[in-house]
Amino acid sequence: MIYLDHAATTPVDPAVREAMLPYEREGFGNPNSLHRAGRVARRAVEQARARVADLIGAQPNEIVFTGGGTEADNLALFGGLGTGAHLIVSQIEHHAVLHAARALERRGVAVSYVSVDRHGRVNPDEVAAALREDTALVSIMAANNEVGTLQPIRELGNWLAGHPARFHTDAVQAVGHVPVDVNDWDVDLLTLSAHKFHGPKGVGALYARTGVELAPLLHGGGQEAGLRSGTENVAGIVGCGEAARLACGRFPADRERITRLRDRLIRGALDSIDGVALTGHPSLRLPGSASFTFAGAPGESLLLKLDMSGICVSTGSACASGRLDPSHVLLAMGLSKAEANGSLRFTLGRTTTAGEIDAVLGVLPDAVAHVRRLGF
Ligand code: PLP
């Protein structure tokens, strides 16, 4: 199998698995218990918190562990908006943000959806124009999951620092892959998810800058400083911490190598296939992200054809629930429905090799030709 769907999820690093195992066995204590078993688990949770904080330049007490990126995004939007009247998001946010924004809209919150250019970049001037006196929260993702485009978060953050609105970024695709520093970016809230950087699924975190008040989504025992009640997923949190520690050490080298492989794939595809176009920004993109449209070749058919050759990729259009609507991201970038239909996303990762990229380039032209001949 050649796995090129790292934006969907990454394999758990063996070192992460090893770090987690003791907390599924003898270290099973509840971190809220005062006895020794509880204290062992508490120490592990706090060590993981420090490691996650380290990865993004935060203080440990600014990290709230959640049940994944979706929950952290919802906590940022619902909890960060509070009783605020106006919210700004971009049109290309992940559904964890977009659908939360729509839910807030149904409760009477005014929401502005800022557009993007043809490369999927938000224009900071448009955010500035949408800003109102009563804007309570601005949420712009750091890197797009479908086309890999990086957003001008530092520019937005520095600029928004002079406005009372809070600034949240969904950095699920960025953390562990590009340098992320909450102070350099001047963000108040930031979402990350462990399974996107070789940690386990179902664990994420929300960074909340000291002094930024949040209303919890979940009420109960008051864990995570009252912001996320529920007994902590200790093994998962330990895995998240270990994945963060590994990413800190490895990612400058990983990033360079993966970028080279991505460029090899992009060049190879553009050179060997007619009617192919790169989607997203040509250079301001995630190291591992190569996304294309293939004219006249429906993405789902191409995905299945490549799957028969053992190659795992994804389309820009199929969302988690398996619906086949054209991608809201590609449509927001100005692509037609027909163009968006022919989209395919290859996302490379730590284990991707040059041999795998060459193997993909070996079968891709024939796969595209085959699907075009079939016409569906
Ligand atoms: N935000 C972005 C940009 C994502 O890519 C994803 C996952 O695909 C999420 C949020 C949701 O994260 P999780 O799968 O941890 O709930």
Residues whose N, C-alpha, C, O or C-beta is under 5 A from the ligand:
A	BS01	PLP	A7 A8 G68 G69 T70 H94 A96 A143 N145 D170 V172 Q173 S193 G204
